[in-house]
Amino acid sequence: MITKCKRTTTWYLTGLICSTLMVGEISCSDEIRNDNKTDSPALFAYKPPKRGAPKARAGGGTRALASSVQVLAPNHLGFTSQEQPSLYWYLQPEAYKSKLQKFELTDANTGEFLFTQQLPIPQEYGIQHIDLTKFDVNLKPDVIYTWQVTVINAKRHTSKSISNGSIKFIGSNSELADVTLQRKPYLAAELGLWYDALDWVSKLIDTQSDSKYWQLQRADLLEQGGLRSIAMFERQQLSDIK
C-alpha cells in the first residue's frame, strides 16, 4: 500500500514538473517571437510558396568554368515583396580566370530582355549582388522573370559559366513594415519570400556588429533553399577566421 502511494506521488510530481516545463517552453517561444533582439532570435524556417514551380534554378555552363558561378535562388520559383529587389550569386575562385561578368533579367513568358548589365569581376570571390534600385529597374506584379549571371573568359569567349533562377514580385507585404530589421529576414522566410529574407540577412551582415552571427544565419537559410555547397562555404569562411 505504501509502495503504491509512493508511485502515485512520483507520477503526480513528474506530471507537475512536465506541465511546468511545457508552460515554460511555450512562454519562452512566445517571448522569442515577440523579441526583436539578436541575442535570442528564432531560427530560419523557410516555407517555400505552394504556388511556386517545382524547379526553377539552373546552373552550369561549358568547359572548365562550369562551376564558377551559382545564383542564390531556391530550386523553385522564388517570391519577393520588393519591386526593385537585390539579387545575389556566388563566384568561385576560378572566376578570376575570367574578365567579364554579365547580369540579365528576362520576362520568362515572352523571352523579352528587361535589363542587361555588364559587371566587372570583383576583387574577392564569394557572395556578390546587384541592387536593382541603382539601375531604375522595376518588376511588374505577378510576372515571372528569369535572372541570369554569366561569367565569360576574355580570351576565349566560347568558355563561359552560366547560372540562372526565377523570381516573381507578388506585391508589398504590410506585415514586414511593422517589424525591426533584425526580425525582417525571419518573417520573410516564414512568408515564403526567399529574396527578401536573403537580402535582409545579407544587409545585417554588412551593417551589424555581430556580423558573424548573421553570416551563420544566412548559411542556415541557404541550406534550406537547397544551396548546401554555398552554405558550407559560409561556415568554412567563419571557421577560418581566428
Buried (B, 14 or more C-beta within 10 A) or exposed (E): EEEEEEEEEEEEEEEEEEEEEEEEEEEEEEEBEEBEEBEEBBEBEBEBBEEBBEEBBBBEBEEEBBBBBBBBBBBBBBBBBBBBBBBBBBBBEBBBBBEBBBBBBBBBEEEEEBBEBEBEBEEEBBBBEBEBEEEEBEBEEEBBBBBBBBBBBEEEEEBBBBBBBBBBBBEEBEEBEEEEBBBBBBBBBBBBBBBBBBBBBBBBBEEBEEEEBBBBBBBBBBBBBBBEEBBEBBBEBBEEEE
